[in-house]
């Protein structure tokens, strides 16, 4: 199964989730390493001072060729995916990615790391609390 793992660059468990799914034989998109020699998109490639951008500078940067290429790489992987796994803690992009996956009818799984309730998670196919639970949901769907 092709799986898109949606989370934050700051999430320390992302590599563990990717590896566990790959070890199960799945084709897992790793946005940190989308292709050999490619360490993924970073705003700092456009401007080392990206954290101090104004909203206008950010909006303009979305049209930068590096941002466009990064978006296309991630978006094509999301479109090809059969499933999307949202891994807490996550960033803003991850929520949009999960929303897209839900809207296009993909298998969707939220890997929750806390008990904080969120009503709209009912949109997802599954809300689980461990990597083995994620694997179970995917294997049942096969």
C-alpha positions as CSV (number, residue, x, y, z in Angstrom):
1,X,0.0,0.0,0.0
2,X,1.2,3.5,-0.7
3,X,1.1,5.5,2.5
4,X,1.6,9.3,3.1
5,X,2.7,10.1,6.7
6,X,1.6,13.6,7.6
7,X,3.2,15.3,10.6
8,X,5.6,18.1,11.6
9,X,9.3,18.4,10.9
10,X,9.6,18.7,14.7
11,X,8.0,15.4,15.4
12,X,10.7,13.0,16.8
13,X,8.6,9.9,16.1
14,X,8.2,10.5,12.4
15,X,11.2,8.3,11.4
16,X,10.0,5.5,13.6
17,X,6.5,5.5,12.0
18,X,8.0,5.6,8.5
19,X,10.4,2.7,9.2
20,X,7.7,0.6,10.9
21,X,5.4,0.9,7.9
22,X,8.3,0.3,5.5
23,X,9.2,-2.8,7.5
24,X,5.7,-4.1,6.8
25,X,6.4,-3.8,3.1
26,X,4.5,-0.6,2.4
27,X,5.6,2.2,0.0
28,X,5.8,5.1,2.5
29,X,6.4,8.7,1.5
30,X,8.9,10.3,3.7
31,X,8.8,14.1,3.3
32,X,12.1,14.4,5.1
33,X,13.7,12.2,2.4
34,X,11.4,12.1,-0.6
35,X,14.1,10.7,-2.9
36,X,17.7,9.6,-2.6
37,X,19.9,12.6,-1.9
38,X,16.8,14.9,-1.3
39,X,16.3,16.1,2.2
40,X,12.9,17.6,1.5
41,X,11.7,21.1,1.2
42,X,13.0,23.8,3.7
43,X,11.9,27.4,3.7
44,X,15.5,28.3,4.5
45,X,16.4,27.3,0.9
46,X,14.5,30.4,-0.2
47,X,15.6,32.7,2.6
48,X,17.7,32.0,5.7
49,X,15.6,34.6,7.5
50,X,12.3,33.0,6.7
51,X,11.2,33.0,10.3
52,X,11.0,36.8,10.3
53,X,8.9,37.1,7.2
54,X,5.8,39.3,7.1
55,X,2.6,37.7,5.9
56,X,3.1,39.4,2.6
57,X,6.6,37.9,2.2
58,X,5.3,34.5,3.1
59,X,2.5,34.7,0.5
60,X,5.0,35.8,-2.2
61,X,7.4,33.0,-1.2
62,X,4.7,30.4,-2.0
63,X,5.3,31.3,-5.7
64,X,9.1,30.8,-5.5
65,X,10.3,27.9,-7.7
66,X,11.8,26.1,-4.8
67,X,8.4,26.2,-2.9
68,X,6.5,25.2,-6.0
69,X,8.8,22.2,-6.5
70,X,8.5,21.2,-2.9
71,X,4.7,21.5,-3.0
72,X,4.5,19.4,-6.2
73,X,6.7,16.6,-4.7
74,X,4.5,16.4,-1.6
75,X,1.2,16.8,-3.4
76,X,2.0,14.2,-6.0
77,X,2.9,11.7,-3.2
78,X,-0.4,12.6,-1.4
79,X,-2.4,12.1,-4.6
80,X,-0.8,8.7,-5.3
81,X,-1.2,7.5,-1.7
82,X,-3.8,4.9,-0.8
83,X,-3.7,5.9,2.9
84,X,-2.8,8.9,5.0
85,X,-1.5,8.6,8.6
86,X,-1.6,11.8,10.7
87,X,1.0,11.5,13.4
88,X,0.8,13.7,16.5
89,X,2.3,16.2,17.2
90,X,1.8,17.7,13.7
91,X,1.9,21.1,12.0
92,X,-0.5,23.1,9.9
93,X,0.3,21.4,6.6
94,X,-0.4,18.0,8.1
95,X,-4.0,19.0,8.9
96,X,-4.5,20.1,5.3
97,X,-3.0,16.9,4.0
98,X,-5.3,14.8,6.2
99,X,-8.3,16.9,5.1
100,X,-7.4,16.3,1.5
101,X,-7.1,12.5,2.1
102,X,-10.4,12.4,3.9
103,X,-12.1,14.4,1.1
104,X,-10.7,12.1,-1.6
105,X,-11.8,8.9,0.2
106,X,-8.4,7.5,1.2
107,X,-7.9,5.3,4.2
108,X,-7.2,7.8,7.0
109,X,-5.7,7.1,10.4
110,X,-4.8,9.5,13.2
111,X,-2.0,8.3,15.5
112,X,-2.9,10.2,18.7
113,X,-0.3,10.7,21.3
114,X,-2.5,12.4,23.9
115,X,-6.0,12.2,25.2
116,X,-7.1,15.7,24.2
117,X,-10.5,15.4,22.6
118,X,-11.2,16.7,19.1
119,X,-14.7,16.2,17.7
120,X,-13.8,16.6,14.1
121,X,-11.4,13.6,14.2
122,X,-14.7,11.7,13.6
123,X,-14.0,12.4,9.9
124,X,-11.0,10.1,9.9
125,X,-11.5,6.4,9.4
126,X,-9.5,5.5,12.5
127,X,-8.1,7.2,15.6
128,X,-5.4,4.9,17.2
129,X,-2.8,5.2,19.9
130,X,0.1,3.1,18.8
131,X,2.2,2.2,15.7
132,X,1.0,-1.5,15.9
133,X,-2.6,-0.1,15.8
134,X,-1.8,1.9,12.7
135,X,-0.3,-1.3,11.1
136,X,-3.4,-3.3,12.0
137,X,-5.8,-0.7,10.4
138,X,-3.8,-0.8,7.2
139,X,-3.5,-4.6,7.1
140,X,-7.2,-5.0,7.7
141,X,-7.9,-2.7,4.7
142,X,-5.6,-4.5,2.3
